[in-house]
Amino acid sequence: MTSLIDCIQVAKDFADSYGVDRLDRLMTLAQVEPNSAKTQSVPASDRHNTILQEVEAAGFKLNPWLKNLLLTTNVEVVRDAMAVVEENQQRGTVRNPEGLLFKAIENQWKPNLWA
């Protein structure tokens, strides 16, 4: 069983890596009741529009190849890839964010939660 201090440390590490806003959003999502409207299944077309909007809102420019990849990839893989790009941008190592996002999705890269 995980101790309270371990849970707090994981939350602190997450907040340090991704910011308090993302931690707050994650906590909000975790507290949603299983049968609420927020967690019920949504039609595929709505999920596709949502992920496209989410990627655009994060500042990525959608080209036809990226859009096609987004529409055929699991949402969690896309979100992980966006976090990978953000990590690299924080280090100042990204010249082509869309290209890095494409590669991160294609290779299913995960963010480094402990860096």
N, C-alpha and C positions, 0 to 999 in steps of 0.2 A: 504494500500500500504506500502511496506517495504521501510524504509529510507535507504539512502546511508550508513550511519554510521552502521546500523544494518547489512547490507551486508558485509561491511568491517570487522566487528566484527566476523561474521560467518566465513569468509575467514581466519582471523587471528587464530581463535580457531581451524579450520581444519588444518592449517599449523603447529600450535603448537602440535597437536595430531599426525599428520601423516607425517609431513615434507613438506618442500617447493616443493620438486620434485613431490610429489603426487598432491599437489595443482596445480602446473604448468601443469601436465598431465590432470587433470580435467578441467582446463581452456581451454586447447587446444581442448579437446573433445567437450566442450560446444560451441566452436566457429566454429566447422565443419558445413558446409552447409548441410541442410537436404537431398539434392539429390546427395551429393558427393559419390564417391566410398566407402569412409570410413563408411558411414552410411547406405548403401544399404544392403539388406538382403544377408546373406551368407548361403551356404548349411550347413545342420546340421553336416555333417562329418567334415567340416572345423571348425565349432564352437567347436566341441568336441576336435579336435586336438589343437586348440588354447587354450582352457581352461586347457587342460592337460599340455601343454607347459608352460602356465602362472604359474600354481601351481608348476611345477618342477623348474622353474626359480626362484620362491620365496624360494626355498630350501627344499621343502617337498619331501620325498621319497614316490613314488606311490606303494602301495601294491594293490592286486586285489580287496579288499573290497572298498578301497578309490577310486580307478579308476572307479569302477562300480558306486559308488555314484556320482562321478563327472560327469559321462556321462549321468546320469539320473536327474540331478539337474539344475535348472535355474542358469545361469552364475552370475547373481547379488547376489544370495544367496551364491554362492561359494566365490565371491569377498568380501562380508560382513564377511563371516567366516574367510577368510584369514586376514582381518583387525582385527578381534577379537583375533586371535592367535598372531598377531604382537603386539597388545596392551598388552597382557599378557606377551609376551616375554620382552617387554620394562620394565615391572615391575619385571621381573626375576622369574616368577611363572610357567614356562612351562617345564615339564620334558619329555613330549611326544607330540611334536607338531602335528604329524600326527593324534594321538588319539584325541587331542583337536580340530583339524580341522574337523575330522569326526563328533564329537559331535556337533560342532558349525553349520555344514551344516545340520545335522539331525534335530536339534532343531531350525534352521533358526535364530541363534543369530545375532544381529546387533552390530556393534561397538559402543562404547560410545563416541559420537562426542563431548561431552562437558566436558570430564574429564581432 
